[in-house]
Amino acid sequence: MGKPTLHDVAAAAGVSYATADRVLNNRGGVAKKSQDRVRSAIADLGYQRDITAANLSRRRQYRFAVLLPAASEGFFARLHGDLEQEVAARSRSRQQIAITRVPPFDAAALTRAIESCAAEGYDGICLVAVEDPGVEAALTRLRAQGVAVVTLVADSASQARDAYVGIDNRSAGRTAGDLMRLAHRGGGAASLGQILPITGSLNARDHADRYAGFCDVVSADLHILPRLETGDDPEILEQALRRALRANPDITGIYNLGAGIPGLISALATTQPGDKPVVISHELCAATRDAVANGLIDAVIDQKPAQEITAALAALVALSDGQPVDPLAGQITPAVHFKHNMPPQSAVGPEEGA
């Protein structure tokens, strides 16, 4: 037998389809004896309501807001492009999605954007969170109003959101640490390891978790230098890295756990081939792809933004329908790419510098 329908429920209960529909939707006007038969038939048959079909029949409109860090290039530009494709496709499913750009790592601006959403009557919002009490308080107030909250890429405190979609960033940092330790095996002066981490901001939980996970793995064997914090600004990153390489020519490894890839590449391009440190970075894009091909970056950890966007919007729909969201549904498994296992460019969509 296939999946039971409401017609099956009505037949099993000995009532009309209209009566079964009234019971299912709690519209009243049905005798208690008939209500009991319908509910018993639902339980016996294992009938599950098709929420999507029901919403389409009621011409349900969903209104969602997505708050993304502003970026003209790189990972968040790629994420924004993937989202715009979903916006166009989902409009046919009566999902209206408003996109708001917020300055990266700016907790005050993000808090204001969240508060603006509270006045717009959205069914749910999705955002890249920043570790900040004001942000968490604004999200908690929004949830208290019945608005679904999904964090994307960077998480928030559990009481401030309904679901998180993204990679396990601490695990990603540990993976980078494993790669860095492998690169430093073999004895000699290089095995002592002078490792330079580069972060955007530890106020972003994804950066903080990656940094902590990386340190978990490498701190016992390698020397971790004071991190460079760049706000993911390519120019700041380039100048800071050039200064660090001049001040310490014995740096043997660089872990860039944020963005600012053009600045990273420009600084590395001035190093001599024999002096270049082992470099591990995040996010597959045209710039990182070329840098790996040219030997400037050794490995890239990618978090599959298109998959993240699809999972986040699916979570918003489920939450808006009052359905539970499986935490594993939002768990994205990152991919680690080297020179010889790069996917075809078409497989990752349009790419720009990170």
C-alpha positions as CSV (number, residue, x, y, z in Angstrom):
1,M,0.0,0.0,0.0
2,G,1.2,3.5,-0.8
3,K,1.2,6.5,1.4
4,P,-2.3,6.8,3.0
5,T,-4.4,9.8,1.8
6,L,-7.1,11.7,3.5
7,H,-9.6,9.8,1.2
8,D,-8.3,6.6,2.9
9,V,-8.8,8.1,6.3
10,A,-12.4,9.1,5.4
11,A,-13.2,5.6,4.1
12,A,-11.7,3.9,7.2
13,A,-13.6,6.2,9.5
14,G,-16.9,5.8,7.5
15,V,-17.3,9.6,7.0
16,S,-17.1,11.9,4.0
17,Y,-13.9,13.5,2.8
18,A,-15.2,16.9,3.8
19,T,-15.8,15.7,7.4
20,A,-12.3,14.2,7.6
21,D,-10.9,17.4,6.3
22,R,-12.8,19.4,9.0
23,V,-11.5,17.2,11.7
24,L,-7.9,17.4,10.4
25,N,-8.0,21.2,10.3
26,N,-9.9,21.7,13.6
27,R,-12.7,23.6,11.9
28,G,-15.5,22.2,14.2
29,G,-19.1,21.3,13.3
30,V,-18.4,17.5,13.5
31,A,-20.0,15.2,16.1
32,K,-17.6,13.9,18.7
33,K,-18.2,10.3,17.7
34,S,-17.2,11.1,14.1
35,Q,-14.1,13.1,15.3
36,D,-13.0,10.1,17.4
37,R,-13.4,7.7,14.3
38,V,-11.4,10.1,12.1
39,R,-8.6,10.4,14.7
40,S,-8.5,6.7,15.2
41,A,-8.2,6.1,11.5
42,I,-5.4,8.6,11.2
43,A,-3.5,6.8,13.9
44,D,-4.2,3.3,12.5
45,L,-3.2,4.2,9.0
46,G,-0.2,6.3,10.0
47,Y,-1.6,9.2,7.9
48,Q,0.8,12.2,7.8
49,R,-0.5,15.5,6.4
50,D,1.3,16.9,3.4
51,I,2.1,20.4,4.7
52,T,3.3,21.7,1.4
53,A,0.2,20.6,-0.5
54,A,-2.0,22.0,2.3
55,N,-0.2,25.3,2.2
56,L,-0.5,25.5,-1.6
57,S,-4.2,24.8,-1.4
58,R,-4.6,27.6,1.2
59,R,-2.4,29.8,-1.0
60,R,-0.1,30.2,2.0
61,Q,2.5,33.0,1.6
62,Y,5.9,32.7,3.5
63,R,7.8,35.9,4.2
64,F,11.5,35.4,5.2
65,A,14.4,37.8,5.7
66,V,18.0,36.8,5.2
67,L,20.8,39.0,6.7
68,L,24.2,38.5,5.1
69,P,27.5,40.3,5.5
70,A,28.0,42.8,2.7
71,A,30.7,41.7,0.3
72,S,31.4,42.5,-3.4
73,E,33.6,39.4,-3.8
74,G,34.5,36.2,-2.1
75,F,32.6,33.7,0.0
76,F,29.7,35.9,1.0
77,A,29.3,37.3,-2.5
78,R,29.1,33.6,-3.7
79,L,26.6,32.9,-0.9
80,H,24.6,35.9,-1.9
81,G,24.6,34.7,-5.6
82,D,23.4,31.3,-4.5
83,L,20.6,32.9,-2.4
84,E,19.4,35.1,-5.3
85,Q,19.0,32.0,-7.4
86,E,16.9,30.5,-4.7
87,V,14.8,33.7,-4.3
88,A,13.8,33.5,-8.0
89,A,13.0,29.8,-7.8
90,R,11.1,29.9,-4.6
91,S,8.9,32.8,-5.6
92,R,6.8,30.1,-7.4
93,S,6.3,28.3,-4.1
94,R,4.9,31.5,-2.6
95,Q,8.1,32.2,-0.6
96,Q,9.0,35.9,-0.5
97,I,12.6,36.4,0.6
98,A,14.1,39.8,1.4
99,I,17.9,40.1,1.5
100,T,19.6,42.7,3.7
101,R,23.3,43.3,3.6
102,V,25.0,44.1,6.9
103,P,28.6,45.3,7.5
104,P,30.7,42.3,8.4
105,F,31.5,41.7,12.1
106,D,29.4,44.8,13.0
107,A,27.3,43.7,16.0
108,A,25.5,47.0,16.4
109,A,24.4,47.0,12.7
110,L,23.3,43.4,12.9
111,T,21.3,44.1,16.0
112,R,19.5,47.0,14.2
113,A,18.8,44.8,11.2
114,I,17.3,42.2,13.5
115,E,15.1,44.8,15.3
116,S,13.9,46.1,11.9
117,C,12.8,42.5,11.0
118,A,10.7,42.4,14.2
119,A,8.5,45.2,12.8
120,E,8.0,43.6,9.4
121,G,6.0,40.5,10.3
122,Y,8.3,38.0,8.8
123,D,7.6,34.3,9.4
124,G,11.4,33.7,9.9
125,I,14.8,35.1,9.5
126,C,18.2,33.6,8.6
127,L,21.4,35.3,9.5
128,V,25.2,35.0,9.9
129,A,25.5,35.5,13.6
130,V,28.1,37.6,15.6
131,E,29.0,36.7,19.1
132,D,27.5,39.7,21.0
133,P,25.0,40.0,23.9
134,G,22.9,42.6,22.0
135,V,22.6,40.3,18.9
136,E,21.5,37.4,21.1
137,A,19.0,39.5,23.0
138,A,17.5,40.8,19.8
139,L,17.2,37.3,18.4
140,T,15.6,36.0,21.7
141,R,13.0,38.7,21.6
142,L,12.3,37.9,17.9
143,R,11.7,34.2,18.8
144,A,9.4,35.2,21.6
145,Q,7.2,36.9,19.0
146,G,6.9,33.6,17.1
147,V,9.5,34.3,14.4
148,A,11.6,31.4,13.4
149,V,15.4,32.1,13.6
150,V,18.0,30.1,11.6
151,T,21.7,30.9,12.0
152,L,23.9,30.3,8.9
153,V,27.7,29.7,8.7
154,A,28.3,31.3,12.1
155,D,26.1,30.1,15.1
156,S,24.6,32.0,18.0
157,A,23.7,30.8,21.5
158,S,21.2,28.0,21.4
159,Q,18.4,30.0,23.2
160,A,18.7,32.7,20.5
161,R,17.9,30.5,17.5
162,D,15.8,27.5,16.4
163,A,18.3,25.8,14.1
164,Y,21.9,26.2,12.8
165,V,22.9,25.4,9.3
166,G,26.6,25.1,8.4
167,I,29.8,23.1,9.1
168,D,31.1,22.2,12.5
169,N,33.6,25.0,12.6
170,R,35.6,23.6,15.5
171,S,36.0,20.3,13.6
172,A,37.0,22.3,10.5
173,G,39.7,24.0,12.5
174,R,40.9,20.6,13.8
175,T,41.0,19.3,10.2
176,A,43.3,22.3,9.3
177,G,45.4,21.4,12.4
178,D,45.7,17.8,11.2
179,L,46.8,19.0,7.8
180,M,49.4,21.4,9.3
181,R,50.8,18.6,11.6
182,L,51.1,16.2,8.6
183,A,53.0,18.9,6.6
184,H,55.5,19.3,9.5
185,R,56.4,15.7,9.8
186,G,59.8,14.5,8.7
187,G,62.3,16.1,11.2
188,G,64.7,19.0,10.6
189,A,64.2,22.6,11.5
190,A,60.8,22.8,9.8
191,S,59.4,20.2,12.2
192,L,59.7,22.7,15.0
193,G,56.9,24.7,13.4
194,Q,56.3,28.4,13.5
195,I,52.6,28.7,12.7
196,L,50.8,32.0,12.0
197,P,47.0,32.0,12.2
198,I,45.1,34.8,10.4
199,T,41.5,35.5,11.6
200,G,38.8,38.0,10.5
201,S,37.4,38.5,14.0
202,L,37.0,36.2,16.9
203,N,33.7,37.9,17.6
204,A,32.3,35.7,14.9
205,R,31.7,32.2,16.3
206,D,32.8,30.4,13.2
207,H,36.2,32.1,13.3
208,A,36.5,31.6,17.1
209,D,35.6,27.9,16.8
210,R,38.0,27.3,13.9
211,Y,40.8,29.0,15.8
212,A,40.1,27.0,19.0
213,G,39.9,23.7,17.0
214,F,43.2,24.4,15.2
215,C,44.9,25.2,18.5
216,D,43.5,22.0,20.0
217,V,45.4,20.0,17.5
218,V,48.7,21.8,16.8
219,S,49.6,23.4,20.1
220,A,51.3,20.3,21.5
221,D,53.7,19.9,18.6
222,L,54.0,23.3,16.9
223,H,54.6,26.9,18.1
224,I,51.5,29.1,17.4
225,L,52.5,32.7,16.8
226,P,50.2,35.6,17.9
227,R,47.3,35.7,15.4
228,L,46.7,38.4,12.9
229,E,43.2,39.8,13.1
230,T,42.3,41.6,9.8
231,G,38.5,42.0,9.7
232,D,38.7,40.0,6.5
233,D,40.0,43.1,4.7
234,P,42.4,42.1,1.9
235,E,44.5,45.2,2.2
236,I,44.9,44.9,6.0
237,L,45.7,41.2,5.6
238,E,48.3,41.8,2.9
239,Q,50.2,44.5,4.8
240,A,50.0,42.6,8.2
241,L,51.2,39.4,6.6
242,R,54.1,41.1,4.8
243,R,55.2,42.6,8.1
244,A,54.9,39.3,9.8
245,L,57.0,37.5,7.1
246,R,59.7,40.2,7.3
247,A,59.8,40.1,11.1
248,N,59.9,36.3,11.2
249,P,61.3,34.6,8.1
250,D,61.1,31.2,10.0
251,I,57.3,31.0,9.7
252,T,56.7,27.5,8.4
253,G,52.9,27.5,8.3
254,I,50.0,29.9,7.8
255,Y,46.3,29.1,8.6
256,N,44.0,31.6,7.1
257,L,40.7,30.8,8.7
258,G,38.7,33.7,7.2
259,A,38.5,35.6,4.0
260,G,40.7,38.4,2.5
261,I,42.2,35.9,0.0
262,P,43.5,38.5,-2.5
263,G,45.6,40.0,0.2
264,L,46.9,36.6,1.3
265,I,47.9,35.8,-2.3
266,S,49.6,39.1,-2.9
267,A,51.7,38.7,0.2
268,L,52.6,35.1,-0.6
269,A,53.5,35.9,-4.2
270,T,56.6,37.8,-3.0
271,T,58.0,34.8,-1.1
272,Q,60.7,32.6,-2.7
273,P,59.5,29.1,-3.7
274,G,61.9,27.4,-1.2
275,D,60.8,29.8,1.6
276,K,57.0,29.6,1.2
277,P,55.2,28.4,4.3
278,V,52.6,25.6,4.2
279,V,49.3,27.5,3.6
280,I,45.9,26.3,4.5
281,S,42.8,28.4,3.8
282,H,39.0,28.3,3.6
283,E,36.4,28.6,0.8
284,L,36.8,27.4,-2.8
285,C,36.6,30.3,-5.2
286,A,38.5,31.4,-8.4
287,A,41.2,33.0,-6.4
288,T,41.9,30.0,-4.1
289,R,41.6,27.6,-7.0
290,D,44.3,29.5,-8.9
291,A,46.4,29.9,-5.8
292,V,46.4,26.1,-5.2
293,A,47.2,25.5,-8.9
294,N,50.1,27.9,-8.7
295,G,51.5,26.4,-5.4
296,L,50.7,29.5,-3.2
297,I,48.0,27.7,-1.2
298,D,48.4,24.0,-0.3
299,A,44.8,23.1,0.8
300,V,41.4,24.7,0.8
301,I,38.5,23.7,3.2
302,D,35.2,24.5,1.5
303,Q,31.8,24.6,3.2
304,K,29.5,24.3,0.1
305,P,27.4,27.6,0.3
306,A,24.7,26.5,-2.2
307,Q,23.9,23.5,0.0
308,E,23.9,25.7,3.1
309,I,21.4,28.1,1.5
310,T,19.0,25.3,0.4
311,A,19.1,23.7,3.9
312,A,18.6,27.0,5.7
313,L,15.5,27.9,3.6
314,A,14.1,24.4,4.1
315,A,14.5,24.8,7.8
316,L,12.7,28.2,7.8
317,V,9.7,26.6,5.9
318,A,9.5,23.7,8.3
319,L,9.7,25.9,11.4
320,S,7.1,28.3,10.0
321,D,4.8,25.2,9.5
322,G,5.4,24.2,13.1
323,Q,7.4,21.2,12.1
324,P,10.5,20.0,14.0
325,V,13.9,20.4,12.3
326,D,16.4,17.5,12.5
327,P,19.7,19.1,13.7
328,L,21.6,16.8,11.3
329,A,19.7,18.2,8.4
330,G,21.6,21.5,8.7
331,Q,25.0,19.8,9.3
332,I,27.2,20.4,6.2
333,T,30.2,18.2,5.7
334,P,33.1,20.3,4.3
335,A,35.3,19.3,1.5
336,V,39.1,19.5,1.5
337,H,40.6,20.3,-1.8
338,F,44.2,20.0,-3.0
339,K,45.9,20.6,-6.3
340,H,45.0,17.2,-7.7
341,N,41.4,16.8,-6.5
342,M,39.8,20.1,-7.5
343,P,36.2,19.7,-8.7
344,P,35.3,21.0,-12.1
345,Q,34.6,24.7,-11.9
346,S,31.0,24.3,-13.1
347,A,30.4,22.0,-10.1
348,V,30.8,24.8,-7.6
349,G,29.0,27.5,-9.6
350,P,30.2,31.1,-10.3
351,E,33.4,31.9,-8.4
352,E,35.0,35.1,-7.4
353,G,38.0,36.1,-5.2
354,A,37.4,35.5,-1.5
